[in-house]
């Protein structure tokens, strides 16, 4: 079996912001579901759990939005070339 030369960090950098946002939203939703199975001892604990889940959702949504904003900004900065292209060409004159 060939040895993989990629490091863990390289593999994690291949994930897009869309993947990370989806992962945050899924994890916070799953955490909220698990926390409902264990009753809270007081209202402060219940509020803290809710804020934690909401924060996970907000972070996930922001990452998804950033994914699409960065993609559209990259397309707008590319300007098509107009006119004559300067530089030397290796075309033979007949």
C-alpha positions in Angstrom: 0.0 0.0 0.0 1.6 3.3 -1.0 2.3 5.8 1.7 0.3 9.1 1.6 2.6 12.1 1.8 -0.2 14.6 2.6 -0.3 15.8 6.2 -3.5 16.1 8.2 -3.4 19.9 7.8 -3.2 19.6 4.0 -6.3 17.3 4.0 -8.2 19.7 6.3 -7.4 22.7 4.1 -9.1 21.0 1.1 -12.5 21.4 2.8 -14.3 24.4 1.6 -16.1 26.9 3.8 -19.4 25.3 2.7 -18.2 22.0 4.1 -17.2 23.6 7.4 -20.4 25.6 7.7 -22.5 22.4 7.0 -20.4 20.6 9.6 -21.0 23.3 12.2 -24.7 23.4 11.6 -25.0 19.6 11.7 -23.0 19.3 14.9 -24.9 22.0 16.7 -28.2 20.5 15.6 -27.1 17.1 16.8 -25.8 18.6 20.1 -29.1 20.3 20.7 -30.9 17.0 20.1 -28.7 15.2 22.5 -29.0 17.9 25.2 -32.8 17.6 25.1 -32.5 14.1 26.3 -30.8 15.1 29.5 -32.9 17.5 31.6 -31.4 20.8 32.7 -31.0 21.4 36.4 -31.9 25.1 36.3 -32.9 27.8 33.8 -29.4 29.2 33.5 -28.1 25.8 32.3 -30.9 25.6 29.8 -30.2 29.1 28.5 -26.5 28.3 28.2 -27.3 25.2 26.2 -29.6 27.2 23.9 -27.0 29.9 23.3 -24.3 27.3 22.5 -26.5 25.7 19.9 -27.6 29.0 18.4 -23.9 30.1 18.2 -23.1 26.9 16.3 -25.9 27.6 13.8 -24.8 31.3 13.4 -21.2 30.3 12.8 -22.3 27.7 10.2 -24.5 30.1 8.4 -21.8 32.8 8.3 -19.3 30.2 6.9 -21.8 29.2 4.1 -22.5 32.8 3.2 -18.7 33.6 3.1 -18.2 30.6 0.8 -20.6 32.1 -1.8 -19.5 35.7 -1.3 -15.8 34.9 -1.8 -16.7 32.9 -4.9 -18.8 35.7 -6.5 -16.2 38.3 -5.6 -13.5 36.3 -7.4 -15.6 36.2 -10.6 -16.2 40.0 -10.6 -12.5 40.9 -10.3 -11.6 39.1 -13.5 -11.8 41.6 -16.4 -12.0 40.3 -19.9 -9.2 41.6 -22.2 -10.3 44.1 -24.8 -8.3 45.3 -27.7 -5.0 44.3 -29.1 -2.8 42.1 -26.9 0.7 43.5 -26.5 3.8 41.5 -26.6 5.8 39.6 -29.1 4.3 37.0 -31.3 6.1 34.3 -33.2 4.0 34.6 -36.3 5.8 34.7 -39.6 5.0 37.6 -42.0 4.2 36.4 -45.5 
